[in-house]
């Protein structure tokens, strides 16, 4: 999702998604996730149908910070939402596969790509991450704010890691449980994770990874009334050893 909180298919993001909110980050706590829905598709489609535009349309700031200047190749954007991250990657030369569980979000994303003249650079796929089996074929896998009541973050992070090709880059960004927006309704802090918890889950210390960044980062966004607020992101950038 862009700060969204989507999941590539469970959109594991309820926030995933953009400009900081993945477009989710900056929208944290303002949306009805329809958690009474029977499945991920209904939950996320219901959220997107609430408004003609959910996210800001800007790429997530940690994506821009970590990927700018990297040699482009094939990229996977999990929980792509309305497409801001995927389109930003395509503009910078990446050949992108973008997944989300919501057909409503994907239709909007494809429209934005057409408007940008990038329809041939992004392959939009409807996919529920809970049912997805990854293959290690991507030069870059970006998982931004994949927080969902239907898919544990450990599962989405592990699947993202499994999709990285040897020599490829994994970028995982999520809300830090101790740095949520003050107006957030999300009190289930087990949906979120610290850098230490993420590192342990992915076995970074002894696994096939070279860690470039593993940290917590504060950033400022606006609350629903337009006032500045500070939140914290967990950020991991790692390279799979050849």
C-alpha positions as CSV (number, residue, x, y, z in Angstrom):
1,X,0.0,0.0,0.0
2,X,1.8,3.3,0.0
3,X,1.5,4.4,3.3
4,X,-1.0,2.4,3.1
5,X,-1.6,-0.3,5.2
6,X,-2.1,-2.9,2.7
7,X,-1.0,-6.2,1.9
8,X,-0.4,-7.0,-1.5
9,X,-3.5,-8.7,-1.5
10,X,-4.7,-8.3,2.0
11,X,-3.3,-5.0,1.7
12,X,-1.7,-5.5,4.4
13,X,-1.7,-2.3,4.8
14,X,-4.4,-0.5,6.3
15,X,-2.5,2.5,6.1
16,X,0.3,1.3,3.1
17,X,0.6,3.6,1.6
18,X,2.1,7.1,0.3
19,X,4.0,10.2,0.6
20,X,4.4,9.0,4.0
21,X,1.2,7.5,4.4
22,X,1.3,5.0,1.8
23,X,-0.1,6.2,1.6
24,X,-1.2,5.2,4.7
25,X,1.2,6.6,6.9
26,X,-0.4,10.0,6.7
27,X,-3.9,8.6,6.6
28,X,-3.4,6.5,9.7
29,X,-6.6,6.1,11.7
30,X,-8.9,8.1,9.4
31,X,-10.3,5.2,7.4
32,X,-12.9,2.5,8.0
33,X,-11.1,-0.8,7.2
34,X,-14.3,-2.8,7.1
35,X,-12.8,-5.4,9.4
36,X,-16.2,-7.1,9.6
37,X,-15.8,-8.1,6.0
38,X,-15.6,-11.9,5.2
39,X,-12.3,-11.6,3.3
40,X,-9.5,-9.3,2.3
41,X,-10.9,-8.3,-1.1
42,X,-14.2,-7.1,0.5
43,X,-12.3,-5.3,3.3
44,X,-10.0,-3.3,1.1
45,X,-12.4,-2.7,-1.8
46,X,-14.8,-1.4,0.8
47,X,-12.2,1.0,2.1
48,X,-11.3,2.3,-1.4
49,X,-14.9,2.8,-2.4
50,X,-15.3,5.3,0.5
51,X,-13.6,8.0,-1.4
52,X,-12.5,8.6,-5.0
53,X,-8.9,9.1,-3.7
54,X,-7.5,7.6,-0.5
55,X,-3.8,8.4,-0.7
56,X,-1.8,11.5,-1.5
57,X,-0.4,10.4,-4.8
58,X,3.1,10.9,-3.6
59,X,5.6,8.0,-3.2
60,X,6.5,6.9,0.3
61,X,9.4,9.0,1.6
62,X,11.5,6.1,2.8
63,X,11.3,4.5,-0.7
64,X,12.6,7.7,-2.2
65,X,15.3,8.0,0.4
66,X,16.6,4.5,0.0
67,X,16.2,3.8,-3.7
68,X,17.1,7.0,-5.4
69,X,20.3,6.5,-7.4
70,X,20.1,2.7,-7.4
71,X,20.6,1.0,-10.7
72,X,17.1,0.1,-12.0
73,X,16.0,-3.5,-12.7
74,X,12.9,-5.5,-11.9
75,X,10.9,-4.3,-8.9
76,X,8.0,-5.7,-6.9
77,X,5.7,-3.4,-5.0
78,X,3.6,-5.3,-2.5
79,X,0.4,-3.7,-1.5
80,X,0.7,-1.0,-4.2
81,X,-2.6,0.7,-3.4
82,X,-3.4,3.5,-5.9
83,X,0.1,3.1,-7.4
84,X,2.2,6.1,-6.3
85,X,5.3,4.0,-5.4
86,X,5.0,1.8,-8.5
87,X,4.7,4.8,-10.8
88,X,7.7,6.5,-9.1
89,X,9.8,3.4,-9.6
90,X,8.7,3.2,-13.3
91,X,9.6,6.9,-13.8
92,X,13.1,6.0,-12.6
93,X,13.6,3.2,-15.0
94,X,12.4,0.2,-13.0
95,X,10.3,-2.6,-14.7
96,X,7.6,-2.9,-12.0
97,X,5.2,-5.7,-10.9
98,X,2.7,-4.1,-8.5
99,X,0.4,-6.2,-6.4
100,X,-2.7,-5.4,-4.3
101,X,-5.7,-7.3,-3.1
102,X,-8.1,-4.5,-4.1
103,X,-9.4,-4.4,-7.7
104,X,-10.7,-0.9,-7.0
105,X,-7.2,0.3,-6.0
106,X,-5.6,-1.4,-9.0
107,X,-8.0,0.2,-11.4
108,X,-7.1,3.6,-10.1
109,X,-3.4,2.8,-10.1
110,X,-3.6,1.7,-13.8
111,X,-5.3,4.9,-14.7
112,X,-2.6,7.0,-13.0
113,X,0.0,5.0,-14.9
114,X,-1.8,5.7,-18.2
115,X,-1.9,9.4,-17.4
116,X,1.8,9.3,-16.8
117,X,2.5,7.4,-20.0
118,X,3.9,4.5,-18.1
119,X,1.3,1.8,-18.7
120,X,3.9,-0.4,-20.3
121,X,6.3,-0.2,-17.4
122,X,4.0,-1.5,-14.7
123,X,2.3,-4.9,-14.5
124,X,-0.7,-4.6,-12.1
125,X,-1.7,-7.8,-10.4
126,X,-4.6,-8.5,-8.1
127,X,-3.1,-10.8,-5.4
128,X,-3.9,-11.7,-1.8
129,X,-0.5,-12.1,-0.1
130,X,-2.0,-14.7,2.2
131,X,-2.4,-17.0,-0.8
132,X,0.7,-15.9,-2.7
133,X,3.8,-18.1,-3.1
134,X,6.8,-15.9,-3.9
135,X,9.7,-16.8,-6.2
136,X,13.2,-15.2,-5.7
137,X,13.3,-13.3,-9.0
138,X,13.2,-9.5,-8.3
139,X,16.0,-7.0,-8.1
140,X,14.0,-5.0,-5.7
141,X,11.1,-5.9,-3.4
142,X,9.4,-3.0,-1.6
143,X,7.0,-3.7,1.2
144,X,5.7,-0.4,2.6
145,X,3.3,-0.4,5.6
146,X,1.9,-3.8,5.1
147,X,-0.2,-3.8,8.2
148,X,-3.4,-5.7,8.2
149,X,-5.7,-7.4,10.7
150,X,-6.0,-10.3,8.2
151,X,-2.3,-11.0,7.7
152,X,0.4,-11.0,10.4
153,X,3.3,-8.7,9.6
154,X,5.7,-11.6,10.1
155,X,4.1,-13.4,7.2
156,X,4.1,-10.4,4.8
157,X,7.8,-9.6,5.7
158,X,8.9,-13.1,5.2
159,X,7.1,-13.4,1.8
160,X,8.7,-10.1,0.7
161,X,12.1,-11.4,1.6
162,X,11.5,-14.6,-0.3
163,X,10.8,-12.7,-3.5
164,X,14.3,-11.1,-3.6
165,X,16.7,-12.5,-6.2
166,X,20.4,-13.1,-5.2
167,X,22.1,-9.8,-5.3
168,X,18.7,-8.0,-5.0
169,X,17.5,-5.5,-2.5
170,X,14.7,-5.8,0.2
171,X,13.1,-2.7,1.5
172,X,10.6,-3.1,4.3
173,X,9.0,0.0,6.0
174,X,6.4,-0.1,8.7
175,X,4.9,1.8,11.5
176,X,6.9,1.6,14.7
177,X,4.6,0.5,17.6
178,X,5.9,3.2,19.8
179,X,5.6,6.0,17.2
180,X,2.0,5.8,16.0
181,X,0.1,8.9,15.1
182,X,-1.7,10.4,18.1
183,X,-5.1,10.2,16.4
184,X,-4.7,6.6,15.3
185,X,-7.4,4.2,16.2
186,X,-5.0,1.2,15.9
187,X,-4.2,0.1,19.4
188,X,-3.3,-3.4,18.4
189,X,0.4,-2.7,18.5
190,X,1.2,-6.3,17.5
191,X,0.3,-5.2,14.0
192,X,3.5,-3.2,14.0
193,X,7.1,-3.9,14.6
194,X,10.4,-2.5,15.8
195,X,13.7,-2.8,13.8
196,X,14.9,-5.5,16.3
197,X,11.7,-7.6,15.9
198,X,12.0,-7.3,12.1
199,X,15.6,-8.3,12.1
200,X,14.9,-11.3,14.3
201,X,11.9,-12.5,12.2
202,X,14.0,-12.4,9.0
203,X,17.1,-13.9,10.5
204,X,19.2,-11.0,9.4
205,X,22.1,-11.7,11.7
206,X,22.8,-15.2,10.4
207,X,20.9,-15.3,7.2
208,X,21.9,-14.6,3.6
209,X,21.6,-10.8,4.0
210,X,23.9,-7.8,4.0
211,X,22.2,-5.1,6.0
212,X,22.5,-1.5,4.7
213,X,19.9,0.2,6.9
214,X,18.1,-1.0,10.0
215,X,16.7,1.9,12.0
216,X,13.8,3.9,13.3
217,X,13.1,7.2,11.7
218,X,10.9,10.0,12.8
219,X,8.9,12.1,10.3
220,X,6.3,14.8,10.4
221,X,2.9,14.8,8.8
222,X,-0.4,16.6,9.4
223,X,-3.2,15.4,11.7
224,X,-6.8,15.5,10.5
225,X,-7.0,19.1,11.5
226,X,-3.9,20.2,9.6
227,X,-1.6,20.4,12.6
228,X,1.9,18.8,12.5
229,X,2.4,15.5,14.2
230,X,5.5,13.3,14.5
231,X,5.4,9.5,13.9
232,X,8.1,6.9,13.6
233,X,8.9,4.4,10.9
234,X,10.8,1.2,11.1
235,X,13.1,0.9,8.0
236,X,15.1,-2.0,6.7
237,X,17.2,-2.1,3.5
238,X,19.1,-5.2,2.9
239,X,20.8,-7.0,0.0
240,X,20.5,-10.8,-0.5
241,X,24.0,-12.2,-0.8
242,X,24.7,-13.7,-4.3
